[in-house]
Structures are given as C-alpha cells and as structure tokens.
C-alpha cells in the first residue's frame, strides 16, 4: 500500500515541527527562518504557514518582532490536525473501484473496508502530537533540501 501526502501537507508538517521546536521561547519566527530551517521554498512558505494559521494551529503577528508561532502547546496539536490543515479531511473522496465518489445509497463492495482503513489512519495520526513527533525526529533532517519525490507513507512508516 502506498499512501501519499501532497507537497503542501509535507511542507505543513515541516513548518509545524519547526514551530513546535521553537515553542519554549514563545517568540515569533520569520518566514525566512522557517524556510531556511525546513528546506521549504521561500515563496511558498507563507501559504503553508497560512494554512496552519487558518486552521487555528498557529498565529501570526505583524511588525518587526512579528512572524509566526504555534497557537498552543505542541502536545495539544495532533499530526492529523496539521495534515488536514493542508489536505482537508483525510477520508476517501473517490471510489476505489469506480474512480468517482461512492454514492451513499449504492457504495461499492470495498467501500466499508476502505473507509475503515482511512479511519484507522486518521486515528493513528490523531494520537501523534507535534511534541512527540518532534522529540523523535532527527534535527539535522529538518534543514535538508526537499527530496524530489513525493513523501510516501508505507505501512505507517515515512520514507523519501
């Protein structure tokens, strides 16, 4: 099985992890800092962080001492919230067999199993807080340039 996140969701996770590591000093981080530390394109970083702001996960402050920071403790923000801030709700949008939306009154044969699998993924991501993910992530990788391939999740493990 090969589940993929969009680049936008990948970038959202990177930005949120960076902001979670900066939580302790409560200062705001500039776009250039976020971009440099995470490998996000500088021109796209405001849009990515904007997703987090619109979802209520981060806050923005204008001015010389302004920038972005998380709106609450990283332990209170789940990976699911970060992904859904960028992707929208993580539920099947297209029928696995038909390639279109499954009609509610006439779902395909695999719809119940596929929907249950999506709910299991959502539950797993909801259990993982930014604080726990940041504590387990290697800091050097945060500054690495973006890999050319899309982020892939295989059986619950991330690889590039």
N, C-alpha and C positions, 0 to 999 in steps of 0.2 A: 504494500500500500504506500502511496506517495502523496502526502498532503503538502500543499504549498501555501506559503504566505506571500502576499504581494510585496513588492519592494517597499511600498508605503508602510505596511504593517511591520516589516523588518526594521525600517528606519524608526518607526514609532517605538518599538521595543528598545532599540539602541538609545534613543533620546531619553526615554523614561528611565532606563537603567543609569544613564549618566546623571540625570537629575536626582535619582534616588541615592547615589553615592555622595551627592553634594548636600543632602538633606540636613546633615548635622550642623552646618554653619548658617543655615537659613538665608543665605544670600541668593541673589538672583544671578542667573548665568546668561551671558550674551549668546546670540546666535553663533557668532564666530567661535566661541568656546565649545559650544555643543557640537558644531560641525567639525572642528579640529579634533576633538576627543573621540568622536564616534565614527569618523570617516564619511559622514553624510555630505552630500553636495551642498555647498553654502547657499545656493539659490533655492534649494528645495526644503532646507531645514525650517524656515518659518511656517511653511504649510504643514509639515509633520508635527511641529510643536503646537501649531494652531489646532490640530485635531485633538491633542491632549487637553488644550485649554477649553475647547468647545465641549468636551466630554466631562469637564469639571475635575480632571485629574491634575492639571497644572494651572498656574495663574501667571498672568503677565503684568508687568509694571513698566510704564514708560519712563523715559528720562535717563540721565547719566548713570544713576545707580540701579537702573531697571534691568529687565531681562525676564527670565522665566525660572520658575521653581515649582516643585510639586505643591499641590494644594493641601495635601495631608500626608501623614507619615507613610513611608513606603510599605510598611507592614499592612496598611489598610487599603492598598491598591493591588488588585489581582492582575495577573498576566492576561486573563480574559478581558478585563476592562481596557487594558492597553490595546490589545489586538482589535477588539470591537470598536474602539475609538477610531481606528484606521480603516477597518474592513467592513464595519457594520456587523449585524448579528451573524454569528457563526452557525448557521443552520443551512441544510441543503436548499439550494434555490432551484436546482434543475433535477429532474428525474434521472436516475442512473440509467434506466433502460430506454426512456423515451427522448431524453435530451431537452425536454421542456419542463415547466413546472408540473408537479404531480397534482392533478385535480383532487381536492379534498374528498369528493364523493366517489372517486374512482382511482385510488392510488395504485401504483404498480406493485408487483409482488415483493420487491425488495425494499419498498419504502419504509415499513416498520423497522426493519433491521438497520437500514442506513440512518434513519432518524435517531435510533437508539445509540448508534456509534457516534453520531455528531453530538448527542447529549453527553456521552461519556467524555469526549474530547473537551467540551465546554466545562464539565465538572472538574476535570484534571487541571485545566488552565485556571479555573476559578480558585483552586486550592493553593496555587503557587503565587505567593506575594512578590512584589518587586524586591522587598527586603531579602527574602530567602533566595531569590534568583541572583540578585546582586552579590550576596555573600558567597554563592557557589561559582560565580562566573570569574574567569581569569581577567584581571585588569588589562594586561597587555593587548588582548584581542580587541578591546574597545577602541583602540587607536588605529587599528589596521584598516587599510582601504577596503572598500566594499568588494566582495568577490563578484565575479562576472555572472555566475549562475545564481538563480533564484534560491532563496533559503528553502530547504526541504526538511520536513519532519518525517522521519521514518520510524514507525512504531514507538513514537514518543521521544525519540532522540533527535536532536538537531545536528545537521551537518551541512557543510557548504558544497 
